[in-house]
Amino acid sequence: MGDLFEVREWPGHGRAAVAARAIPAGAVVWAEAPWLVWQGHMDSVASFADCVRAYAALQPAAERERLRAHFAKPAADTVTAHVVADLAQQLQPEVAPHLPVEEVAELLGLVSINNHSFSDGTALFRTAALLSHACTPNVRYSSVDGKLVYTALRDIAAGVRPAPPGQRRNDIAYS
């Protein structure tokens, strides 16, 4: 994230990106290549299957562990958690028989709340996962040369969280 943002513990939310110093409107805040990318836009079983295939191909296997540890996951008692558990049962035997079904379900859960659509398909981004969406955003992102590029929409004071536009789904509890 360079020198503009730092990662801090944010009460009630876990880790979060926070402005390390004042950032002027119009500044490119950061650009980030995807950690994991797959085709489709999370609107079909085929797209979820492509995601599992891309994840299963990560090498070494420790990279899959790091990915799962980095991202927020839906709480166990949510609709999202139940839906992805069912989807994992359906996909795992055909798409990733060498992975435990619990690992596939964990992946699908974190993907369901951390994915970003961009020019090359859908992806997981390390830094983007540390942002909260806002009704009054202070950054926007665009896809440039296979990267997610964040630009300040207005001045951002030190200690303020960057917040792109978007909305959270009400049925998801974050852990």
N, C-alpha and C positions, 0 to 999 in steps of 0.2 A: 504494500500500500504506500510505499515511499514514506516521505516525512509529513504528509498531510493528515493521515489518520493513524490511529493506534487501536489495538484491541484491548478492551477492558471488560471486567465483569460488570454487568448492568443489572442492578437489583430487580429480581423477578423475571429476568429474561435470559440469564446466562451471559455468554460472551457476545460483545457487540463492537462494531466499528464506531469510533468517536473521533471527531475532528481534534487533532493534536494542536492546531493553531488556527487562527482566522483564515478563511478561504474566500477569496473574492468571487463574485458572480461571474460566470463564464469560464472559470478555470477548469481545465481537465483535471479531475480529481485522481483518477487512476484508470488503467486499462488492464484487463485481465483475460487471459486465455482460459478456455474451459478445462476442468479436471477430467470430466467424462462427457462425451457427446454422442448422441444417437439421432437417427432419423425420426421424423414424425413430431407431433405436438401434443402428446399425452392425451389424445382424444380417442384412442382405440387400443384394443388388446395387442394389436401388432406393434404399436409404438412402445408399449410397456415391455413386450418381448424383445424388441431391439435394444432397449435400455439394459435388460438383463444380460443379453449377449455381449454388449459393450463392457459391462461391469465384469462379467466372467472372464473376459480376455485381458483384464488388467494384470500386469506382471511387474514385480513378483506378487505373490498372494498377499504379502504384507501391505501392499498398496490398497487392496480392498479393505483391509482392517483400518488403515488410516482414514480412508474415505468414510467408512461407517462411523468412526469415532468423531469426525469433524462436524457432521451435520445434525441439526435438530430432527427429532422424530416425533410422530404423532403419539400422544398418550395412549396407553393400552386400551382404555375403555371408550374410545371414540369410534364413530362410524367409519372414519378413514382407516383406522387400524384393522377393523373387521373386514372391510372390503379388500384391503391389500393382502390380508392373510388368505382370503379365499382365492384371490388372483394368483398368489404365489403357489398355492396348491395346484392350480390349473397349469401354470407355466413351467414350474420347476422340472417335472419329469421330461418334458420335451426340449426345453430351451437350455437348461443348465443342470443336467442330472448329477453332475459331480459336486454341486453345491448343496448344502443342507437347505431344506425348505424354509427354515427359520431365518437363514441369512438372506434368502431371496425376499421374504416378507419384510425384513428390516430395510433392505434396499428400496423396495417399492414404497414403503412408508416414508422414508426420508426424501425420495424423489417426488412424492406427491406434494410435499410442502416446500421443497427447495429448488424445483426446476425453473429454468428460464428459457423461453423460446427466443431464438435468435436466428440469424441468416443461415447457419449451417444445420439447423434442426432444433433439438432441445439439449440442454446441458446443465451440468452442475458446476458452479463456480465457487471457489473457496471464499472469496471476499463477499460476493453477493449474498451468500448465506448468512452473513453477519448483519444484514440490514433489515430494518422494519419498514414496511410500506406505509405510506401516509396519504391522507386525503389532501393535504397541503404539502406536496413534495418540495425538497430543497435540492435534489439532484435528479437528473434524468439519465437514462442509459440508452445507448444505441449500439448497433452491431457494426464494427468497422474492421475489415480484414480478419475475420474470424475471432475477434475479441469483443468483449463487452466493455464499452468506454463510458465512464461516468463523468458528467459535467455538472458543475454547480449552477443551479437555476437562479440563486440569489446568494448574497453573502451568508456564509455559515460561520458562526462564532465558535471559538475553541470550546471543546466539551460537549458540543451538540452532535447527535447522531445523524448521519446522512440517511435520507429517507426518499426512495424513489416512489413514483406514483404506483398505485395498485390498491388491492383490497384483500383482506384476509378472509378466509372462509370461516363462518361461524361455528361449524361443527368440528373444528380441529382444536384440540388442546395441545400446546407445545410443551415438550419436556427437554 
